[in-house]
Amino acid sequence: MITTSSSLTEQSPLPCERGPLSSSVLAVLRGERDRADLGGLPDADPYGDDLQLALHCCYEPHYRGFAGVPNDCEWDPALLTARRELEQVFEHALRSDTVPGSDVAAEVDALLVEPVDARGVSHHLRRDGTLWQLREYVVHRSMYHLKEADPQAWVIPRLAGRAKAALVAVEYDEYGAGDADRMHSVLFARMMVELGLSDAYGAYLDSVPGATLAEVNFMSMCGLHRRLRGALIGQFAMVELTSSPGSDRLVRAMRRLGCGPDAIRFYDEHVEADAVHEQMIRHGVLAPLLAAEPQLASDVVFGIRASLLLGERLSDLLLDSWQDNTTSLRQAVDVG
């Protein structure tokens, strides 16, 4: 039986605006305007709070939607127009800030080697992290993990043959292999409850910064555009090929901090599952995909490198904040 407190169909309330872009998009969602005024877009920070929240608000109707917002907003022409303009700025920044490449094999090989002096959130939490820092990290990750694997599911109808079959097999595991109680999103929600956090979908949207939203927005953008299917496979490959060691470090961190079994289970599950998924992604998805569509190689590399860039930006934010003993969130969260 599923033991999390939140409803499987729960919608989050509309967030607070963070600037003119998000204010304009939110006004469309509230039915106060029939178009979004994005006049400040040329001067906006493509990774900043305002643009990333505006983009998140354009994407969320494609997931569960917002409480009080009509379902037909998902295909509202004004919202779709705003989304495209925001996406163009975001994608241009990502392509400008990543080096192009097309050698997928070399890129994958590099992902499988961790530097001896690696600096990252999981390394810090395993060695020196405190319980409040662990909770903050979980709050950041909740923006994706409470809908884990959903952005990647959009790419399924855009694949064919062996690549499609293998990706569906990986997704099947993400969704609990047919057992709703073992869905990774459910395991994550249980971990949040164990850590004294709310497991309500979108509960911490107002708390997380643009750097957190950017990671999930990149997945959504790639999932919703067929032309970016290679980039989404690259993003998925990056996660599946690198998460097993990080998950192991987080399990060790939680045990050191005295966390309970429901907290540990989520990352413990990923230590083994993602080690298996690594092989499935490499040989079952990437190899047949590139054999059939070799022109997608540069997009796969872009997906990997853009994901790494966004991950490093978020990691730096967390580690720099914690070094100063300050919160990495926009506002502190209550712990039950």
N, C-alpha and C positions, 0 to 999 in steps of 0.2 A: 504494500500500500504506500502511495506517495505521502510523505510526511511533512512536506514543506507547507508553510502557511499561506502562500500566495496562490491565487487562482491561476489555472493554466490559460485562461483567456483574459486576464487582467490587463487593463490599459493604464498607462501612466498619464498623469495630468500634464498639460502644456507647461514647459519650463519658463523661467524668467528670461527676458531678453538680455543680451550682452552687448548690444550695439545696434546701429541702424540696419544692418543686414538681417540679423535674427529678428529684430523688431518688425521689419516689413514682412518677412515670411510668416511670423506668428500672427500678424494682422490678417493675412490671407486665410490661415487656418481657422481663425476665430470668425471668419465671415465679415470682417470689417472693411476689407478692400477686395477689389476684383482683380488686382494685379500687384506684384511686389515691386517696389521702387528700390532698385539696387544701384542707385547713382554713385554710392561710395565704393563700389566694388574695385575699381582700378587702384585705389589706394589701400585696400584691405590687406592684412597679413594673411596669406593663403593657409597658414597653419594656426592662425589665431583663434581665440575664443569665439569671436563674433561670426566669422565665416563658417567655422566648423559646426557651431550650433545651428546656424541657418541650414547648412547642408544636412545635418542630422534630422532636422525637422522636416525637410523635404523627403528624406528616405523612410522615416518611421511609418508613414501611412502604408508603405509596402510590407511592413511587418505587422504589428498588432494595432497600430494607429494610436491616437491620443483620445483620452476620455473627453466626451462632449464634442468631438470633431466628426462630422458626417463621413461615412465610409467612402462616398464618391469623391472626396478630396484626393484620394489616391491618384486619380487621373484628371485632376483639375488642371486645365491648360495653363493657368497662371502659375501654379506651383511647379509644373513640369518645365516651364520656361525659366523660372528662377533657378531651378535645380541645374539646368543645363549651363546657365551662365556661371554659377558657382563652381560646377564641375570643371569647366574650362580653365578657370583660374587655378584650381587645386591641381589638376592634372599637369598643367603647364609648369607649375612650380616643381612637382615631383620629377618631371622629365628633365628639367633644368638642373636639378640638384642631384641627379644620379647619372653615373657614367653609362652610356649605351654599351651593349654587348650582345653576343649571340651564341657564346659557347656554354650551353646549358650543362654539359658534363663537368666542365671545370668549375662552374658556379656551384653545382651540387657537391662536388668533392670538397670545395672550400667550406661549405656549410657543415660538413661532417667533422671538421677539425676545430677544436676549441683552443684558443691561445692559452698558454700557460698562465699569463698575467691577465686573464679575462676579468673585466670589470662589469658587473651587471647587478640587477636587483636581486636575483636568486642567490648570487654569490654573497652579497651583503647580508641577506636575511638568514642564510645558513650559518654564517660566521658570527655576525654581530647584531643582527636585527632584533628589534623589540616587538612586543605584541601589538602595540599601537601602529607600528610601521607595517606589520603583516596585514593588519585590518585595513589600513589605507590601500595597500597593494590590491587586496581583494575587492575593495570598492572600485578601483580603477578597472580591474578586469571584469567586473560584473556587467559592464556595458556591452561586452561581447559574449561572455560565457552564459548569460541567462538566455541567449538565443544562439548558442553554439551550433555551428554547422549550417545555420539557415542561409547566410549570404552565399556560401559555397554551393548550396543546393540549386541555386539559379543556373549554374553552369551545366547541370546534367543534360537538359534537352539540347545543349549546344555542342555536345560531344557525340561520338559514335563508336561502335565496335568495342575493342578491348579497353580503350581508355575510359569509355563510359561505364563499362561493367565494373572495372576496378575502382573507379571513383565512387560509384554507388555502394560498393562493398565497404569502403572506408566510412562513408556517410552512415551506412547501416549501423556500424559500431558506435558512431557518435550519437546516434539516436537510441542507444541501448539494446541493439540487436533484437528489436521487437518487444523489449520489456520497458514500458514507460517509466518504471521505477528506477531504471539504470541509465536513463538518458543523461548525458553529461551535463546538460543544463539543470536537471533535477539534482544531480550530485553536487553541483556548484551551489545551488540554492540551499541545500542542507548544510554545506560548509559555512555559508553566511550566517545561518541561524546559530550554528555551533559557536561561531565567533562573536555572537551578540549583535549581528548586523541584520538589517531588514533584507528579506529575500524578495520583496515586491519588485516586479519588473519596472525598471526605470526609476527606482526610488532615489538614486543618487545622481540623476542627470544634472541637477543644478550644482552638484558638488564637484564634478570632474571637469578638468580643464580641456581646452581645445586639443592638446596633444593626445589625450585619451580618445576623444571622439574621432580624431583623424585616422587612427588605426582602423576603427570599425567602418568609418566612412569610405576608406579606400576599398575595403572588401565589398561594401554595398555598391559602390560605383562600378567596380569591375564585374560584379555579378549581374548588374542591370544592363550592361552593354555587351552585346555579342562580340563586338570588335575587340573587347578587352578580355575575352575568355582565356587567352594565353596568360595574361597577367594574373588572372585569378588563380589559375593552376600554379603559377609561380609563387603567389602568396601562400596558397595552401601547402605547397611543397616546403616552403621555408618553415612554416609552423610545424609540420609533421616531422621534418628531418632534424629539427633542433630542439624540440620541446622535451624530449625524454630526459636528457641530463638535467635541464632546468627543473623539471618536475621532481626529480630525485632530490635535488638540493632543497626544494620547498618542503618535501616530506621530512627531510632531516631537520629543517628549521622548525617545523611545527612540532616535531617530537621534542626538540630541545626546549621549546617554549611551553610544553605541556598541553598541547591541544588535544582534543578528543578525537575518537575514531571517525566521526562524521566529517570533521574538518580535514583529516588526513586522507580520507578515501578518494576524494576527487583527484588529487595530484598523484596518489599512489596508482590509481587506475591508468593515468596517462604515462607513467613510467614504462609499463609493459605494452599498453595499446599502441603508443606512438612509435615504439621500437619496431613493432610489426608493421605499422602503417608506413614507416620509412621505406621498407622494401616494396610495399604495394604501390606507393607513389612513384618511386624510381623506375621500377620495372613494369608495373601494370598500367600506370597512367602516362608518365612522361615519355617513355620509350615509344609506345605505339602512337601517341599523339603527335610526336615530332616526326615519326616515320610517315604518317599520313599527311601532316601539315607542317613541313619543315619551316615554312615562312613564319610560324609562330614562335620560333626560338628567341628572337629579340624581345618579344612581349613577355615570354616566360622569365627571361633574365630581368626585364624591367620590374615585373611583379615581385621577384625576390629582392632586388636591390631597393625598391621603394618601400617594401615592408621592413627591411632592415633599417633604413633611414628613419622611418616613423617610430620603430621600436627603440632605436637609440635616442631619439629626441625625448620620448617619454621616460626612458631609463635615466637619462641625464637629469631631467626635471626632478624625479623622485630622489635620486641619490644626492643631488645638490641641496635639495630642501632638507633632507634628513641629516646631512652633514651639519647644517645650521640649526638642527633640532627644531625645525618648523614643519608645518603640514605641507604636503604636496597637493592638497585639495584646495578648491576655491573657498570652501567653508568647512569647518570641522563637522564631523558626523557624531551623532549620539551612539553610544554602545550600550545595548541592553544588558 
